[in-house]
Amino acid sequence: MDKLSHVDDAGRVKMVDVGGKPPQRRVARAAGFIALAPATVDLIRKNLIQKGDVLCTAQIAGIQAAKRTAELIPLCHPLQLDNVSVRLELTDGGVAAESEITCLGRTGVEMEALTAVSVALLTVYDMCKAVDKSMQIGEIRLLEKRKYDVELA
């Protein structure tokens, strides 16, 4: 890579100009995991966490986070998202989160996918922190990003 796209000639941070790029169908998927104590998993499974339904709340938080990514990460472009999917699965060792984001745009949606997973897992952490001091969030990663040409009418 010869030149950083988010730095101008004087070395100052800038947002990349994507105005000249054609809109394309964009898809990104991300995943992550929060390790929980077995007792915490049992409380979530029985819906006994005092703050409420952990998985439902975390799913909604992840969806909201994806829609607000440009407000949280300074150089991200605000995008009109077509779909935000956040899935959480309770396992014996914790909660696995996966997101899929789609849009028709000039730049990718990988930051939205990563933000959705991150905030969903942070929400699990927040809701369970009173009962589990050993939680660990990790393995947050981009699984894939794709783009497709589309014909615009």
C-alpha positions in Angstrom: 0.0 0.0 0.0 1.6 3.3 -1.1 -0.8 5.8 0.6 -3.2 5.7 3.5 -6.7 6.5 2.3 -7.7 8.3 5.5 -4.8 10.7 5.6 -4.4 13.8 3.4 -1.1 15.0 1.9 -0.3 17.0 5.1 -0.8 14.0 7.3 -4.2 15.1 8.7 -7.1 12.6 9.1 -9.8 12.8 6.5 -12.9 11.0 5.5 -12.4 9.1 2.2 -14.4 10.6 -0.7 -16.5 7.8 -2.1 -18.7 10.1 -4.2 -17.3 8.8 -7.5 -17.8 5.2 -6.8 -20.8 3.4 -8.2 -23.4 2.1 -5.7 -23.1 -1.7 -5.2 -24.9 -4.3 -3.1 -22.7 -4.6 0.0 -22.8 -7.5 2.5 -20.7 -8.1 5.6 -20.9 -10.7 8.4 -19.1 -10.6 11.7 -19.0 -12.8 14.8 -17.9 -12.8 18.4 -18.2 -14.6 21.7 -18.5 -13.8 25.4 -17.4 -16.5 27.8 -19.7 -16.9 30.8 -19.6 -19.0 34.0 -21.9 -22.0 33.8 -24.1 -20.5 36.5 -24.6 -17.4 34.4 -25.5 -19.5 31.4 -28.1 -21.3 33.5 -29.6 -18.0 34.7 -29.9 -16.7 31.1 -31.4 -20.0 30.0 -34.0 -19.7 32.7 -34.5 -16.0 32.1 -33.6 -15.2 35.7 -31.2 -12.3 35.1 -32.6 -9.4 37.0 -32.2 -6.9 34.2 -34.5 -9.0 31.9 -34.2 -11.1 28.7 -30.5 -11.0 28.0 -30.5 -12.4 24.4 -33.4 -10.3 23.2 -32.0 -7.1 24.7 -28.6 -7.8 23.3 -30.0 -8.5 19.8 -31.9 -5.2 19.8 -28.8 -3.4 21.1 -26.7 -4.9 18.2 -29.3 -3.8 15.6 -29.3 -0.2 17.1 -25.5 -0.1 17.1 -25.2 -1.1 13.5 -27.6 1.8 12.5 -25.4 4.3 14.6 -21.9 3.2 13.5 -21.1 6.4 11.8 -21.9 8.3 15.0 -19.5 6.1 17.0 -16.6 5.7 14.6 -15.4 9.1 13.3 -14.3 8.2 9.7 -17.2 5.9 8.9 -19.7 7.0 6.3 -23.4 7.2 7.3 -25.1 4.5 5.3 -28.7 3.7 4.5 -28.8 0.1 5.7 -31.2 -2.3 4.0 -31.0 -5.1 6.5 -29.5 -5.7 9.9 -29.5 -9.2 11.3 -28.1 -10.0 14.8 -28.3 -13.6 16.1 -27.3 -14.7 19.5 -26.9 -18.3 20.6 -26.6 -19.4 24.2 -23.9 -22.2 24.4 -22.6 -24.1 27.4 -19.7 -21.7 27.6 -21.3 -18.4 26.9 -23.0 -16.4 24.1 -22.1 -16.5 20.4 -23.1 -13.5 18.4 -23.2 -13.1 14.6 -24.4 -10.2 12.5 -25.1 -9.7 8.8 -25.6 -6.3 7.3 -26.6 -5.3 3.8 -27.0 -2.1 1.9 -26.8 -0.5 -1.5 -23.9 1.9 -1.2 -20.5 3.2 -2.2 -18.6 1.8 0.7 -18.7 -1.5 2.7 -20.6 -2.4 5.8 -18.0 -4.3 7.7 -17.7 -1.7 10.4 -21.5 -1.9 10.9 -21.3 -5.7 11.2 -18.4 -5.5 13.7 -20.1 -2.8 15.7 -23.3 -4.8 15.9 -21.5 -7.8 17.4 -19.4 -5.7 19.7 -22.4 -3.9 21.2 -24.5 -7.0 21.5 -21.8 -8.7 23.5 -21.2 -5.6 25.6 -24.9 -5.7 26.4 -24.7 -9.3 27.6 -21.8 -8.2 29.7 -23.7 -5.3 31.2 -26.8 -7.4 31.9 -24.8 -10.1 33.6 -22.1 -8.2 35.5 -23.9 -8.4 38.8 -23.7 -12.2 38.8 -20.5 -13.0 36.8 -17.1 -11.3 37.5 -15.2 -13.7 35.2 -16.8 -12.8 31.8 -14.5 -12.4 28.8 -15.4 -10.9 25.5 -13.3 -12.1 22.6 -12.9 -13.5 19.1 -14.7 -10.6 17.5 -13.9 -10.9 13.8 -15.1 -10.1 10.3 -16.3 -13.3 8.7 -16.8 -12.0 5.2 -17.5 -9.0 3.1 -18.9 -9.0 -0.4 -20.0 -6.5 -3.1 -22.1 -7.0 -6.2 -22.7 -4.8 -9.1 -26.3 -3.8 -9.5 -28.2 -2.1 -12.3 -29.9 1.1 -11.3 -33.0 2.2 -13.1 
